[in-house]
Every structure is written in C-alpha cells, then in structure tokens.
Amino acid sequence: MPPPRRGSSGSRRGPLIVSVAIGLAVGLVTVLLLNRPNSGGGGLTATNTAASTGSQAQLDQLQAQVAQLARERNDALEQVAIKNEVLVAVSNKNYAWPGGMLDLWAANVKRSGVKNAMVVALDDDTKKNAESFGLPAFRMDVKIPESQKDSGSNHAVSALKFRILQNFMKLGYSTFLSDVDIVFLQNPFDHLERDSDVEGMSDGWDPGTAYGYNDVADDESMGWARYAHSMRIFVLNSGLFFLRPTNATQELLDKIIYRVETENGWDQALFNECIFFPNRPGYKDPSVTRRVLDYLKFMNSKVLFKHLRHDQGTFENHMPVSVHVNYHPDKFERMKAVVKRYVEKDMHALDSFPDGSN
C-alpha cells in the first residue's frame, strides 16, 4: 500500500461516492467556501456577495450532507482497485458507441492485463455501453464549466476530469487517468516508479524535449552578455498521468480546477503551468514532485509515426507500454493501425499514414 497522505493518519482507504448528490454537494460546498468574503477589507466581488447571502445554516447543512455521503459504505471502488490504485477513463456518448473508441480502449486495457480499470460515465448511454464492453462503469453528473463550453467536446470533457480526480484523491486512491484515444499494450502499473506526486507522459519526442534542455537566446546588442540561458521542457500530456493522493496533489487539483473553471484556457496548458511554474510574488505553487514517464514506453503518436517507425531496427523490436494518438486528428483509424502493428504483428500496418496530418 502506498504511504498515507502527508499530514494524515490511519488508513487511506475509503468508499467511492459517485452519485449525483455528492457531485453537487461537494461542488456547492467548495464554491461557497472558496467565495466566502474575506476580512481583508475592500469591496466584495459579485461572487462573494452572492455567497455571503447564503446562511451559515445552509452551509452547515451542505457540509453535513457531504459527510453523511462520505460515511456511507460503497464497495464498488474497493472491488476495482488493486493496492489502492485504479485506471480511469472519463467518457461521454460521443466516444462510447459499440465498436467505437471507448470500446477499443477497453479491449486493449483488458488485453494488456489491467484488472483495476473503470470508466466514469458522463451519461447513461456511456455507462450502459462501457459495462457491455466488460468494464465497471460509474455514472457521475459533472457540469461542464461555463469557461469551457466553447472549447470543443474533447476539451470540455477533458476539463471535467480534474473535478472527478479531486473526489478520488480525497478518498485516498492513486489514480491513473487515461484519455480514450490511447492503446495500452502492456500493463502501465508495472512501469511506474511511485516516487512522485505526479507521473505523466510527455509530448516530447526525444530526450531533450521530453526531459528538458538548456535553451540559449542570443541578443547581439548586449555584447559581452549576448547569451542568456533558459530551461525548456515540453509539456506533460493531460491525457495520461498518475496521481498519488498527497497534500500537494490536493493543492495542485484545487489550483487547476479553479483556473479551468474561471479561465477560457486549454486544460493541458493550465495543468502544466500549475505543475511547473515556481513560487513568485503573489503566487504559491503546490510544490508537487513530478516524474516524466519514459517517452519510448509511454509513447505519443509523433514519436511513433514521425520517428520510431523510420528506425527499422528499433521499430521491429520495441514494444511500448502505450501509444497515445494525441498528435493526429484521425485518432480512431490510427488506433486501429497501432493494434494491427503491435497485437497482430503486421509490420506494414502504419505504412499508409503520413508522419503528420493531411
């Protein structure tokens, strides 16, 4: 069992609360708590003014409701989790039709030997279909933030997952969050180090872009000091990462959720800014420890389609843990081709696809 959350005591195991009630109650309590007026003087914001009109009795009642729901025993997640760890995909009906992307995701998860996988379904059709694919599914009502409603279906769904993860972390479960455009070829839990709060796959395509490098800017007008050094690292992909339930992770999720729900920004950019940007005047970073997963094991589709397949010796012998079709819009067709290459051993399965997109 992983070590308990820093500053906590006792067992970290807990029930899974996935009802609509807890989603609404936790969300409302959080909003009320975050938007209570502070005592620092100055005018109240509109949200603080609205929050201040709610009675303390109402707030206490909502908090009691959350506590009551948390106390109710639900064995569902305990039946899925192994060593307090679970692989989770969040999906709606756009991806959950029989023979579609979620179906393919589920088939490869099971083929790779993962026994502790589940689907968080955002609608009834997805729950029904996911269960027909042979995976446990849990229905959760999570409202798409107003700031993300115009970001497109895939980005809007992606933004929801941080609120869902927050509940899993509070219950004490380490969670491997996966998008459904990923093909698993080995059990990903066998390839974690578990030494960091966050372990995530990279959008980089070589050791420098994946793990970081020294980038030097040249300003000739500065003469002797013309060269200025900076550090660059390509982002962690918010479609595949492993979180351990620590205090730092909780703070990280709080910050991400606040920004996702108040800014019209790409959730992946906000995710990385909250992880990597340091303490500075007016800002305290969550101080999470982070590990970049091996970019040749947890592979993005640029690595595979632009680089690896042209290195014939490596391509023939290398078996990735997963392939995330994140760099290409024809996701489903490339996912099926990846299965043909690595599961059916068809060495020419990728030949018809360009390195990039047309």
N, C-alpha and C positions, 0 to 999 in steps of 0.2 A: 504494500500500500504506500502511495506517495506520502511524504511528510505532511503534517497538518498545516493549515494556513498559518502564516506568521501572526503571532499575537492571539491565536485561538487555542482552545483547549479541548481535549476529548476527541471523539471520533468525528470525521468529516463526512460520514455517510449520511444521506438524507433522502427524503421522498422526492419524487418528481411531481411537481404541481403544474399541470398543463391545461387546466380548464380555462375557459374564457374569464371566469371570475378573478382568478389570480392575475391574469394578464392585465385586466382593467384595474384591479385594486392596487397592484404594485405600481403600475404606471401612474395612477392618480395620486397615490401617496407620495411617490417620488416627485411628481410635478409640484404638489403642494409644499413639500418640504423644501425643494430647491428654490421655490419662488416666494417663500415667506419673506416679508420685508426685514431687512437687517437694521441694526440700531446705529449704523454709521452715519446717520444724517443724510440730508439731500432729499430730493423728491423721489417718490416711489414710481417705478415703471408701471406700465399698464398691466403686465402680468403679476407684479407684486400687489398692485391694488386689487386685482381680481382675487388673488389668493387670500388677501387679508380679510375679505368679506366672508370666507368660509369659517364657520365656528370651530373652536377647538374641540368641541364635542364631536363634530363631523370627522375631523382629522383623527381623533382617538378611535372613533368607530371604524374607520377605514383601516387603521393600523391593527386593530383587534381582529378585523376580518382576515387580513393577510396572515397574522399569527395563527389564527384558527386553521386556515387552509394549509399552512406550512406544517401544522401538527398532525394533520390527517395523514394516515398511512396510505401510501400508494406504492405497491411493489413493482410497478411496471419498469421503471428505470433500473432498479436493482436486478431485475431479471435480464436486462440487456447488458449492463455494464460489466466489464471484467477488470478487476483491480481498480475499481472506481474510474475507469476510462471508457469513453464511448465515442464512436464515429458518427457524426450527424450531418445530414444534408437537409437544407431548407428548400422547399419547393412549393410551387403552386401548379394549377392545372395546365399552364402553358407548356410544361415540360413533362407532365405525368401521364400522358396518354399511353395506352398499351403499345409496345413496340417503339416508344419514343426514348428521349434522352434519359429520363429517370429510370426507365426500365433497363436500359443498357448499363447505367451506373450501378444499379442494384445487382445485375447479373455478374458484373466484374468484381464488385465488392465480395460477393459470396464465393466466387471462383478463387479469389486471392486468399481465402481462408479467414476473413474477418467475421467473427461471431458476435461482436458487440457494436453493430451498426443499427441506426434507426433513421427514420425520416420525420422531420417536423413538417406537417402538412398545414398549409395556409387556407385550405378549403376542403370541403367534404369529398369532392371527386378525387383529390390528390390522396387523401387518407385511404379511400377505398382502393384506388389503383396501386398505391405503394404496398398495401397489405397483400394484394393479389400478386405482386412481384416477389413476395416471400420475405418482406422486412416488416418489423414492427413500425407502426406509424402513430403519431400523436397529433391531434388537432389542436392548433393554437390560433387564437384570434389576436393578431398584432396589426395595428393600424399603420399604414404607410404614412410616414411623416409628410406634412404639407410641403416641406422643403424639397422632398424627393419625388413628388408625384409626377413631375415632368421630366424625370431623368431616364425614362425608358423602363420597360418591365424588368429586365435583368438587373439593372442598377437599383431599382426600387426594392426588389426582393432582397438584394444584397444588403441594403441599408437596414432591413429589419433584423438581420441575424445577430446584430450586436445586442439588441434588447433581449433576444432569446438566449444568447450566450450568458448574459448577465444573470438570468434566473438559474442556469446550470451551474455557474460559478458559485452563486450564493448557496446552492445545495451541496457544494463540495465535490463536484465531479470534474475531472480533467476531460476536456472536450477537444476532439479533432474535428474541426469544421471543414466541410468539403462542399464546393460547388458541384453541380451535377454534370458539368462538361469535363469531367476527369475520368480517366480509365485507370483503375487500380490493377496492377499486375503482380504485386506482392503485398503481403500484409504490412501496412505502414507502421503499425505499432512496434514491429520488430526493428525499426530503423530510427527510433527516437533516442535521444540522449537523456532527456528528462532532467537536464541540469539548468534549465532556464524557465522563466515565466512564459515566454513565447518562443515557439519554434515554427518558422514559416518558410515556405518555398519562395524562391527568388524569381523575379522577372529577368534576371541577368542571364547571359548566355556563355560566359567564360569565367574563370576565377576572378578576374578583376571586377567585372560588372556585378557578379554575384556576391562577392565577399568584400569589395572595396578596393580603391586605389587612390594614389596621390595624383591630383589633377592640378596642373600648374598653369596659371594665367600669365600672359606676357603683355605688360604695358610698357612699351619702349620709352614713353615720355618720362617715366620715373627714373631712367638712367640706371644707377647702381642697384636700385631696388625694383627693377622692372619685373622680376619674377615673384609672384605671390602664390603660395601653395594652398590648396584646399583638398578636402577629402570627399570622395564621391562613392556612393554605393547605390545600386539600382534597387528599386523598392521590393519589399516583401509583397507577395500577392495575397490579397484579402480573400481569395477563393480557396486557400488551403493552408491552414495553420492550426497548431496545437497550443492550447492554453491550459495552464495549471492554476488551480483556484487559490491564489495568494492575495494578500492585501494589495500588492502592487498591480496585479491583474484587475482587481475590482476597481481600483482608481483609474486604470487605463480605460476600462469599459465605460466608466462614468463620463470620462472626458470625450471619448469617441461618440457615445450616444448623444451627449449634449450638442456636439458640433454637427453630427449628422442630422439631428432633429431641428437645428436652428439655422443651418447654412445650406445653401444650394451648391454643395460641393460633391465631388466624386468620393464615394466612401473609401476607396482604396487610398486616395491621396490623404484623406483625413486620418485614416488608420496609421499610415506611416509617419505622418507629422507628429501624432501623439506618441508614437514609439521612439522616434529618433531625435526630435528637437529637444535641446537641453534646457535646464533651468535658465531663466533670464529675468530681467526686471519685469515684474508684473505677471510672471508665469512660473508655476512649479510643475515640472514634468513628473509622470507617475513612477519613474525610476525602475521600470521593468528591466529585467535581464532578458536578452534575446539571443537566439541562435538562428543562423541561416542554415536551412537544410541543404544537404548535398545536391547541387543543381543538376548533377548527372543521374541521381536517383529519383528525386522529385522534380521531374523534367517539365519545363514549359514547351509549348509547341514550336517556338522559334529555335530552341536548342535542337529539337528532333528534325524538323523539316528543313531548316536552313543549314545546319551544321552536321549533326551526327550522321544522318543518312548518307552524306557525301564522304564520310570517313569509313570506307567499306570494312576494314578490319574491325574497328570498334563497333560498327553497326551490326555486324554479324554475331558478335559475342556478348554484347552488353544487354542486360535485362534491367530496365528501370523499375522502380517501385510504383511509379505512377506517371501518367502523361496528362498534363492539363492543356486542353486546347483553348488557350487564352489569347493567342496572338492571331487567330484566324476566325473570320466570321462564319465560315462553313463548318461549324463545330461538329454537328452530328455526323456528317459524311467522313470527316477526318477521324472522329472517334471510332467509327466502324472500321476504318482502314487500319488504325492502330491495333484493334483487336485482331484483324486478319494477319498483321505482321507478327505480333508477339504471341498470340494464342494459337493461331492456325499455322504459324511459321511460314507465311507467304512473304518471301524476301522482296517481292515486287509490289506489295500492296500499297506502298506510298508513291509509286513512280508517277502516277497521273496528276499529282498535286504540285502546284508551284511552290517555291520557297515561301513566298508571301501570299498576298491575296490579289485577286484579279481586279 
